[in-house]
Amino acid sequence: MSTDTLRLAERTRHIALSPTMKGTIEAERLRRQGVDVVDLGAGEPDFPTPPHIVAAAQAALEKNFTKYTANMGVFELREAVGARYREAYGVTYAADEVIMTAGGKQALLHAAMALFGPGDEVITHMPGWPTIVEQIKLAGAAPVVVRTRIEDGFALHAETLLAAVTPRTRGIVLTSPGNPTGALLAEAEARKLAPEAARLGLWIVIDLCYEALIYDGVPHNLPKIFGDVMRDRLVLAGSSSKAYAMTGWRCGWLVGPKPVVQAGNALQSHSTSNINSIAQRAAIAALTGPQDCVRDMLNEYKARRDQVLDWLGDEPRLECAVPQGAFYLFPSVSEFLSPDGHRTSLDFADALLREEHVVTTAGEAFDMPGFIRLSYATSLDRLREGVTRLIRFARR
Ligand SMILES: Cc1ncc(COP(=O)(O)O)c(C=O)c1O
């Protein structure tokens, strides 16, 4: 067979596979050998899906709610998303301004495909979740990356984002709270950014997938701040994944102006169709049912965050910003890197796994070498063990 017949489409050359998989594969190999692996790599809640949500799915199965639904998702669920945003943020979105998607990830892909294309520049920020940049590239547009810094807690600044605007800029994609930093776009910064973005005619896409996981009551009403000045150019991506411990159910949503929702609907109608019908019933229970499960998980994550930060404090060279949301810590390991030792944070994370059997995610995965991500979506016992091993390893 000639190599020509094996050539893949051009777009595949520009899209990278997530670099986080290597550690997972190695950890699995060690586990099979009976090694006691501490996994701080998880990008998902360790809690089970709350029972009333599972019960709603079981009822859907029993009632044979197992067929195609409306492509956008059932009306009641889209209304429930609107109601939740009204309650949380005081913004009004009707059911036809919401489309249910296979996780927040598909909502963000719809946004990128609907809004951006060849010749466009799209501003986003790093360290951050790598999918955003890859989706912008998949849409044929050029990502323009603004960097945030540990010195100010990886905070996003309106001024820095706006400084990256050129005549080709079509939009800005923001993640708040962020992964891996847990940093937020502060309301004060949003108030500076929104009128400028409106004046420049930019799209603002906000990845709110961790919106339910914000600590210490920090106000975070981005939908209202942007919506008040640029509702017709604001797209929100949300998800049941992290808030309700439902990552495997694949249920997210895009909320925004009707033309964007309709474009997402068209894209979805020719690719994945409606999201799983059973998950839709589960999501209705999640969004309209009691919210104390969300609060309980948040309190537990907060206790873990504070505890792990305290333990990490035993080794001040592992400098770490205090995250305001999500469930990750992102300490610097740069003090432990050297040309004749671990050269990079990727080497550091590999050796930490090999020698101390602790899974972390190297900062390279988030375009931020010199750091590692620790997920605290695991029990305090395992976290204690993991941090003990990490500090022992770092000091060696
Ligand atoms: C920052 C961020 N946004 C969005 C997502 C998408 O999650 P899902 O597709 O499960 O809703 C993730 C998942 O890890 C994430 O970290």
The ligand as a MOL file (V3000), in Angstrom:
LIG
                    3D

  0  0  0     0  0            999 V3000
M  V30 BEGIN CTAB
M  V30 COUNTS 16 16 0 0 0
M  V30 BEGIN ATOM
M  V30 1 C -12.0490 23.0490 32.3810 0
M  V30 2 C -12.9480 21.9630 31.8890 0
M  V30 3 N -13.9830 22.2980 31.1130 0
M  V30 4 C -14.8240 21.3820 30.6420 0
M  V30 5 C -14.6550 20.0480 30.9240 0
M  V30 6 C -15.6480 19.1110 30.2960 0
M  V30 7 O -16.1990 18.1830 31.1040 0
M  V30 8 P -17.5050 17.3970 30.6190 0
M  V30 9 O -17.4000 17.2340 29.1430 0
M  V30 10 O -17.4590 16.1140 31.3520 0
M  V30 11 O -18.6710 18.2610 31.0070 0
M  V30 12 C -13.5800 19.6400 31.7150 0
M  V30 13 C -13.3380 18.2150 32.0020 0
M  V30 14 O -12.3560 17.8250 32.5620 0
M  V30 15 C -12.7100 20.6310 32.2200 0
M  V30 16 O -11.6710 20.3150 32.9960 0
M  V30 END ATOM
M  V30 BEGIN BOND
M  V30 1 1 1 2
M  V30 2 1 2 3
M  V30 3 2 2 15
M  V30 4 2 3 4
M  V30 5 1 4 5
M  V30 6 1 5 6
M  V30 7 2 5 12
M  V30 8 1 6 7
M  V30 9 1 7 8
M  V30 10 2 8 9
M  V30 11 1 8 10
M  V30 12 1 8 11
M  V30 13 1 12 13
M  V30 14 1 12 15
M  V30 15 2 13 14
M  V30 16 1 15 16
M  V30 END BOND
M  V30 END CTAB
M  END
